[in-house]
């Protein structure tokens, strides 16, 4: 394993250009780039995100291979496996059925009312923020230095 000697060091312009070339043109993995730059994989992912080349979360998920399915494990080691029973949740295309399909859909009306209340609340908050901004701007014109405690 290559030592990580550049922890905490500033990124140089040449290093940033090299990082972009390795990621976009050469399409190297985060681990390979980290070894070349003598930095941690996390710092590489953060810098790529900071430079706008990709999203940190996507890199993190791919680097640590978080999309792999978790192997099914028995919760009790003394439990016997039952091969005759098919688990409906093992099928990736399983879509749970609505149990209340026959009932009228009255929840939609409540959702609409909730959405309207939420929109009204957001509009009220936006007006308050605008009023505070105006007050701040007026007070900062009259004073040379703004202080929260003045």
N, C-alpha and C positions, 0 to 999 in steps of 0.2 A: 504494500500500500504506500502510495506517495504521501509524504508529509504535507500537511496543510500549513504552509508557512506564511500565507498572505492574509490571515485573519485580522480584520480591523484596518487593513491598509486601504488607502484610497484607490479608486479605479482610475487608471490613466486613460487618456484618449485612445492610445493605441490598443490598450487592453479591451476597451469597449467596442472598438471596431472589430477586433479579432473575435470577440464574443458574438457579435452580430453575424459575422461571416461563418463561424462554426455552427451557429444555431440555424441560420436560414439557408446558407448555401451547402454546407457540408452535412447538415442535418444530424449532427452528433447528439448523443444522449446527454442528459444533464450530468451524469456520472463521469462521462468522458471529458466533457468540458471542464468539470471541477478539477479533475486530475491535471489537465493541461494548464489551468490557471492557478493551481495550488491553493484552491479555495474550497469551501464546503459546498455540497450540492444545494443547500438552502440559500446560500449567498448568490449562487448562480441563478436560481429560480427567482429570487427577489430582484436581482438586477435586470433580468429579462422582462419582468413585469414592470419595473420602474421605467425602463426604456420604451415600454409600449410594444414590445415584440410579441408578447403572449400574456396569458393570464396566469398568475401564480397558482391559483387553485387547480387549474387544469394540469399544470406541470407537476404539482405536488401529488395529485391523484395518480398520474401516469408514472412518476418516479417511484413512488412507494407501492405501486401496483394495487391500488385500493379497489379496483373494479373486478378483481377476481372473486368468484363465488366462495363463500365460506363453506367448508366441508360440513356436511350434516353430522352432528354428534349426538349421541344419546345423553340425556341429562343424568340418568342413573346408570352407573356401570354394571349394575346387576340386572338391568332390564334386558329382556330377551328381544332379539330382533324379530319382527314379524314381517316376513317377506311377502305374505299373501295380501297385505293391506297396501293399497296404493295411496300415497299422500297427494291430495289435489293441489297442494301448494308447491310441489316439486315441478310442476309444469309452468314454464315461463309465461305461457299465454293465458294463465288462469285469470279470469276477471270475476270478482265476487258479484253475485247477483243481489239486486235490491230485494230485500224481504218485503218491503211495503209497496210493491209496484201497483197493487190494486187500489191503494188509498189515494185520495186526492192530494195533489202536491201543494199544500198550504204553506210549506216552508219557504217557497219562492217569494211569497208576499212579504214575509218577515225579513228576508234577505234584502229585498228592494227597499223596505223602510229603513233598515239598518244602514244600507249604502247611502241613502239620502241624508240620514242623520250624520253619518261620517263626513260626507261632502260638505254639509253645512258647517260642521265643526272645523274642518280644515280651512274653509273660507274665512271663518271667524278668526282663526289663529293667524292666517295670512294678513288680515287687516290689522291685527294687533302688532304683528312684526313690522309692517309698513309704518304704523304710527310711531313705534319706538325708534325706527330708523330715522324718520323725519325729526323726532325730538333730539336724537343724537346729533344729527347733521346741524340743526339750528344751534344747539349748545356748543358744538365744536367750532362754529364760526365766531362765536362771541369770546371763547377762551382759546388761549394759545396751546394749552396742554390739557388733555382730557384725563380725568381720574375718576375712578369708580367711587372713591372715598371723599371727594370734594363736596 
